[in-house]
Amino acid sequence: MEIDPFIFRLSIFILSIFVGYYVVWSVTPSLHTPLMSVTNAISSVIIVGAIIAALSGSDGVVFSSSSIYGFLAIILAAVNIFGGFLVTQRMLAMYKKKKKDK
Amino acid sequence: MSANLSAILYLVSGVLFILALRGLSSPETSRQGNLFGIIGMVIAVTVTFLSVGNFSSGFVYVLIFLAIGGSLGAFIAYRIPMTAMPELVAGFHSLVGLAAVFVAISAFINPSAFNLGTPGNIKLASLIEMAIGAAVGAITFSGSVIAFLKLQGIMSGAPITFKGQHLLNALLLILIVILTIYLCLTQSSNLFWILIAISFLIGFLIIIPIGGADMPVVISMLNSYSGWAAAGIGFTLENTALIITGALVGSSGAILSYIMCKGMNRSFFNVILGGFGATDQTSGNQNKEQRPVKSGNADDAAFLMKNASSVIIVPGYGMAVAQAQHALREMVDTLKKNDIKVSYAIHPVAGRMPGHMNVLLAEANVPYDEVFELEEINNDFANADVAFVIGANDVTNPVAKTDPQSPIYGMPVLDVEKCKSVLFVKRSLSPGYAGIDNDLFYKENTLMLFADAKKMTEDITKNL
């Protein structure tokens, strides 16, 4: 019998939870705030769904009832992607080591 | 672009996201990690454009909306003060949640665009995934909005509780499950809308009973939810990048919630069921007889510190409120010039989100190798001359170690009282969020400095 492709996706999902578990435990506590902002940014990869939804209108019709939700989702996700990565960048740039005594 | 190639590229971007989190294991590798994250995102978006392959007028609009959202995000990212990080993160979580809801709605209205069947005849598995994604997304959205309003001070941080609250929440959750089952049986769009509406309501109801100081747990929990919502949508869209990311973010938020709960010695359910702080206030007030405290001024504090050889600084949420981090660093610079050893001690739940204090200190140019976690530094208090507590309260309360009756008993605390002398900057003697008196105030070796944290720190610097 053939295996449902769903099972493969479920396997990826479960294994990713474990990867996430070990990777996140190794994050140093002083970087927990950047961790939250970067996870925020990457979870906005949901924009791929938004793009598909936005481009789903048939020829000539750009704004159909379903594509409007896609466009709205694109705005929301884009705020998050740019905001999330840039604010993380800004925070990480502030973490400096002690300057060596001259 | 062939479906196989795009699937592989989505996998690549998933791996890059893992590396982005991996980079955060040390500040040196973190910037590179962030870069990996950005590359992963660019790949995912580009692949989506190429695989949809629709470069009609709709594509132009996509770019326009992307630019609008992107510039708004960039603007916020550059303007936001570091003290407002918890609000920002809560706000961003709400956007992910709402985006998940919108994508689910769109997929429900027009399933053929996503290869999920036709309206009214959507594949069963897709429908379940869609319903889960939309429900979790909606809970994340309304929950984060409430968290944002509480953090921003627009809504009171006090827990809002009413009779039958938990029963109501439980009933609504059961209702969601029932609705999902009926949705699968009937494919009715009305049920789908009701499902989303109830999920919004649940998100609202589960966050209102949680008090302001429990926000570190709430933010981490919502972080986790936003991940699960993304994963749910990822299953609907059969997209590996989204599934991997959702799982990563989901477990990341869950671990952070766990760390925060452990920092308060409370179970996750205890926090979620809420109401902490409201009930305990009464017990705190009972034994509030006037005990003598020693209070001093900036001059006394400067004298004590000048004669110390090592000082440990304990920052808390009050430092963030007073924006005192820069003034604090200036004070420490002066101390260091006098050959006094200074380090910082950070409790896991100091502030309103995980790592909040570390970011503020980093902003004030404090080198991160002078900043220590509770376990690393707790033994050093006994050998230090002065502990300078600025804006922290409950996390220093020795009652947590001595009084089994206390609501914070068993919570890991910083052993501040072991220092030769303790300087406690605070605006008044009022108890902290737990509503309990801090024994530290009345200790022989404690000097209370009643003032605004920023002003007091500046005054001390002048007197050094």
Boltz contact constraints between the chains, C-beta under 6 A:
constraints:
  - contact:
      token1: [A, 6]
      token2: [B, 125]
      max_distance: 6.0
  - contact:
      token1: [A, 9]
      token2: [B, 243]
      max_distance: 6.0
  - contact:
      token1: [A, 12]
      token2: [B, 240]
      max_distance: 6.0
  - contact:
      token1: [A, 12]
      token2: [B, 243]
      max_distance: 6.0
  - contact:
      token1: [A, 13]
      token2: [B, 243]
      max_distance: 6.0
  - contact:
      token1: [A, 13]
      token2: [B, 247]
      max_distance: 6.0
  - contact:
      token1: [A, 16]
      token2: [B, 244]
      max_distance: 6.0
  - contact:
      token1: [A, 16]
      token2: [B, 247]
      max_distance: 6.0
  - contact:
      token1: [A, 16]
      token2: [B, 248]
      max_distance: 6.0
  - contact:
      token1: [A, 17]
      token2: [B, 247]
      max_distance: 6.0
  - contact:
      token1: [A, 17]
      token2: [B, 251]
      max_distance: 6.0
  - contact:
      token1: [A, 19]
      token2: [B, 18]
      max_distance: 6.0
  - contact:
      token1: [A, 20]
      token2: [B, 247]
      max_distance: 6.0
  - contact:
      token1: [A, 20]
      token2: [B, 248]
      max_distance: 6.0
  - contact:
      token1: [A, 20]
      token2: [B, 251]
      max_distance: 6.0
  - contact:
      token1: [A, 20]
      token2: [B, 252]
      max_distance: 6.0
  - contact:
      token1: [A, 21]
      token2: [B, 251]
      max_distance: 6.0
  - contact:
      token1: [A, 23]
      token2: [B, 21]
      max_distance: 6.0
  - contact:
      token1: [A, 23]
      token2: [B, 22]
      max_distance: 6.0
  - contact:
      token1: [A, 24]
      token2: [B, 252]
      max_distance: 6.0
  - contact:
      token1: [A, 24]
      token2: [B, 255]
      max_distance: 6.0
  - contact:
      token1: [A, 26]
      token2: [B, 25]
      max_distance: 6.0
  - contact:
      token1: [A, 27]
      token2: [B, 24]
      max_distance: 6.0
  - contact:
      token1: [A, 27]
      token2: [B, 25]
      max_distance: 6.0
  - contact:
      token1: [A, 29]
      token2: [B, 373]
      max_distance: 6.0
  - contact:
      token1: [A, 30]
      token2: [B, 358]
      max_distance: 6.0
  - contact:
      token1: [A, 30]
      token2: [B, 368]
      max_distance: 6.0
  - contact:
      token1: [A, 31]
      token2: [B, 24]
      max_distance: 6.0
  - contact:
      token1: [A, 32]
      token2: [B, 354]
      max_distance: 6.0
  - contact:
      token1: [A, 32]
      token2: [B, 355]
      max_distance: 6.0
  - contact:
      token1: [A, 33]
      token2: [B, 85]
      max_distance: 6.0
  - contact:
      token1: [A, 33]
      token2: [B, 355]
      max_distance: 6.0
  - contact:
      token1: [A, 33]
      token2: [B, 359]
      max_distance: 6.0
  - contact:
      token1: [A, 35]
      token2: [B, 24]
      max_distance: 6.0
  - contact:
      token1: [A, 36]
      token2: [B, 89]
      max_distance: 6.0
  - contact:
      token1: [A, 36]
      token2: [B, 223]
      max_distance: 6.0
  - contact:
      token1: [A, 37]
      token2: [B, 89]
      max_distance: 6.0
  - contact:
      token1: [A, 38]
      token2: [B, 20]
      max_distance: 6.0
  - contact:
      token1: [A, 38]
      token2: [B, 37]
      max_distance: 6.0
  - contact:
      token1: [A, 39]
      token2: [B, 249]
      max_distance: 6.0
  - contact:
      token1: [A, 39]
      token2: [B, 252]
      max_distance: 6.0
  - contact:
      token1: [A, 40]
      token2: [B, 92]
      max_distance: 6.0
  - contact:
      token1: [A, 42]
      token2: [B, 17]
      max_distance: 6.0
  - contact:
      token1: [A, 42]
      token2: [B, 37]
      max_distance: 6.0
  - contact:
      token1: [A, 42]
      token2: [B, 245]
      max_distance: 6.0
  - contact:
      token1: [A, 43]
      token2: [B, 96]
      max_distance: 6.0
  - contact:
      token1: [A, 43]
      token2: [B, 226]
      max_distance: 6.0
  - contact:
      token1: [A, 43]
      token2: [B, 227]
      max_distance: 6.0
  - contact:
      token1: [A, 43]
      token2: [B, 230]
      max_distance: 6.0
  - contact:
      token1: [A, 43]
      token2: [B, 245]
      max_distance: 6.0
  - contact:
      token1: [A, 43]
      token2: [B, 249]
      max_distance: 6.0
  - contact:
      token1: [A, 44]
      token2: [B, 96]
      max_distance: 6.0
  - contact:
      token1: [A, 45]
      token2: [B, 44]
      max_distance: 6.0
  - contact:
      token1: [A, 45]
      token2: [B, 241]
      max_distance: 6.0
  - contact:
      token1: [A, 45]
      token2: [B, 242]
      max_distance: 6.0
  - contact:
      token1: [A, 45]
      token2: [B, 245]
      max_distance: 6.0
  - contact:
      token1: [A, 46]
      token2: [B, 99]
      max_distance: 6.0
  - contact:
      token1: [A, 46]
      token2: [B, 100]
      max_distance: 6.0
  - contact:
      token1: [A, 46]
      token2: [B, 230]
      max_distance: 6.0
  - contact:
      token1: [A, 46]
      token2: [B, 233]
      max_distance: 6.0
  - contact:
      token1: [A, 48]
      token2: [B, 44]
      max_distance: 6.0
  - contact:
      token1: [A, 48]
      token2: [B, 48]
      max_distance: 6.0
  - contact:
      token1: [A, 48]
      token2: [B, 239]
      max_distance: 6.0
  - contact:
      token1: [A, 49]
      token2: [B, 103]
      max_distance: 6.0
  - contact:
      token1: [A, 49]
      token2: [B, 233]
      max_distance: 6.0
  - contact:
      token1: [A, 49]
      token2: [B, 237]
      max_distance: 6.0
  - contact:
      token1: [A, 50]
      token2: [B, 103]
      max_distance: 6.0
  - contact:
      token1: [A, 51]
      token2: [B, 48]
      max_distance: 6.0
  - contact:
      token1: [A, 52]
      token2: [B, 52]
      max_distance: 6.0
  - contact:
      token1: [A, 53]
      token2: [B, 103]
      max_distance: 6.0
  - contact:
      token1: [A, 53]
      token2: [B, 106]
      max_distance: 6.0
  - contact:
      token1: [A, 54]
      token2: [B, 62]
      max_distance: 6.0
  - contact:
      token1: [A, 55]
      token2: [B, 52]
      max_distance: 6.0
  - contact:
      token1: [A, 55]
      token2: [B, 54]
      max_distance: 6.0
  - contact:
      token1: [A, 55]
      token2: [B, 58]
      max_distance: 6.0
  - contact:
      token1: [A, 56]
      token2: [B, 110]
      max_distance: 6.0
  - contact:
      token1: [A, 56]
      token2: [B, 113]
      max_distance: 6.0
  - contact:
      token1: [A, 57]
      token2: [B, 58]
      max_distance: 6.0
  - contact:
      token1: [A, 62]
      token2: [B, 57]
      max_distance: 6.0
  - contact:
      token1: [A, 62]
      token2: [B, 58]
      max_distance: 6.0
  - contact:
      token1: [A, 62]
      token2: [B, 61]
      max_distance: 6.0
  - contact:
      token1: [A, 65]
      token2: [B, 109]
      max_distance: 6.0
  - contact:
      token1: [A, 66]
      token2: [B, 106]
      max_distance: 6.0
  - contact:
      token1: [A, 66]
      token2: [B, 109]
      max_distance: 6.0
  - contact:
      token1: [A, 66]
      token2: [B, 110]
      max_distance: 6.0
  - contact:
      token1: [A, 69]
      token2: [B, 102]
      max_distance: 6.0
  - contact:
      token1: [A, 69]
      token2: [B, 105]
      max_distance: 6.0
  - contact:
      token1: [A, 69]
      token2: [B, 106]
      max_distance: 6.0
  - contact:
      token1: [A, 70]
      token2: [B, 106]
      max_distance: 6.0
  - contact:
      token1: [A, 71]
      token2: [B, 65]
      max_distance: 6.0
  - contact:
      token1: [A, 72]
      token2: [B, 102]
      max_distance: 6.0
  - contact:
      token1: [A, 73]
      token2: [B, 99]
      max_distance: 6.0
  - contact:
      token1: [A, 73]
      token2: [B, 102]
      max_distance: 6.0
  - contact:
      token1: [A, 73]
      token2: [B, 103]
      max_distance: 6.0
  - contact:
      token1: [A, 74]
      token2: [B, 65]
      max_distance: 6.0
  - contact:
      token1: [A, 74]
      token2: [B, 66]
      max_distance: 6.0
  - contact:
      token1: [A, 75]
      token2: [B, 65]
      max_distance: 6.0
  - contact:
      token1: [A, 75]
      token2: [B, 68]
      max_distance: 6.0
  - contact:
      token1: [A, 75]
      token2: [B, 69]
      max_distance: 6.0
  - contact:
      token1: [A, 76]
      token2: [B, 95]
      max_distance: 6.0
  - contact:
      token1: [A, 76]
      token2: [B, 98]
      max_distance: 6.0
  - contact:
      token1: [A, 76]
      token2: [B, 99]
      max_distance: 6.0
  - contact:
      token1: [A, 77]
      token2: [B, 99]
      max_distance: 6.0
  - contact:
      token1: [A, 78]
      token2: [B, 66]
      max_distance: 6.0
  - contact:
      token1: [A, 78]
      token2: [B, 69]
      max_distance: 6.0
  - contact:
      token1: [A, 78]
      token2: [B, 70]
      max_distance: 6.0
  - contact:
      token1: [A, 79]
      token2: [B, 69]
      max_distance: 6.0
  - contact:
      token1: [A, 79]
      token2: [B, 72]
      max_distance: 6.0
  - contact:
      token1: [A, 79]
      token2: [B, 73]
      max_distance: 6.0
  - contact:
      token1: [A, 79]
      token2: [B, 95]
      max_distance: 6.0
  - contact:
      token1: [A, 80]
      token2: [B, 92]
      max_distance: 6.0
  - contact:
      token1: [A, 80]
      token2: [B, 95]
      max_distance: 6.0
  - contact:
      token1: [A, 80]
      token2: [B, 96]
      max_distance: 6.0
  - contact:
      token1: [A, 81]
      token2: [B, 41]
      max_distance: 6.0
  - contact:
      token1: [A, 82]
      token2: [B, 70]
      max_distance: 6.0
  - contact:
      token1: [A, 82]
      token2: [B, 73]
      max_distance: 6.0
  - contact:
      token1: [A, 82]
      token2: [B, 74]
      max_distance: 6.0
  - contact:
      token1: [A, 83]
      token2: [B, 73]
      max_distance: 6.0
  - contact:
      token1: [A, 83]
      token2: [B, 76]
      max_distance: 6.0
  - contact:
      token1: [A, 83]
      token2: [B, 77]
      max_distance: 6.0
  - contact:
      token1: [A, 85]
      token2: [B, 38]
      max_distance: 6.0
  - contact:
      token1: [A, 86]
      token2: [B, 74]
      max_distance: 6.0
  - contact:
      token1: [A, 86]
      token2: [B, 77]
      max_distance: 6.0
  - contact:
      token1: [A, 87]
      token2: [B, 77]
      max_distance: 6.0
  - contact:
      token1: [A, 88]
      token2: [B, 34]
      max_distance: 6.0
  - contact:
      token1: [A, 89]
      token2: [B, 34]
      max_distance: 6.0
  - contact:
      token1: [A, 91]
      token2: [B, 359]
      max_distance: 6.0
  - contact:
      token1: [A, 92]
      token2: [B, 30]
      max_distance: 6.0
  - contact:
      token1: [A, 92]
      token2: [B, 31]
      max_distance: 6.0
  - contact:
      token1: [A, 94]
      token2: [B, 362]
      max_distance: 6.0
  - contact:
      token1: [A, 94]
      token2: [B, 363]
      max_distance: 6.0
  - contact:
      token1: [A, 95]
      token2: [B, 27]
      max_distance: 6.0
  - contact:
      token1: [A, 95]
      token2: [B, 362]
      max_distance: 6.0
  - contact:
      token1: [A, 95]
      token2: [B, 368]
      max_distance: 6.0
  - contact:
      token1: [A, 96]
      token2: [B, 367]
      max_distance: 6.0
  - contact:
      token1: [A, 97]
      token2: [B, 367]
      max_distance: 6.0
  - contact:
      token1: [A, 97]
      token2: [B, 369]
      max_distance: 6.0
  - contact:
      token1: [A, 98]
      token2: [B, 367]
      max_distance: 6.0
  - contact:
      token1: [A, 98]
      token2: [B, 369]
      max_distance: 6.0
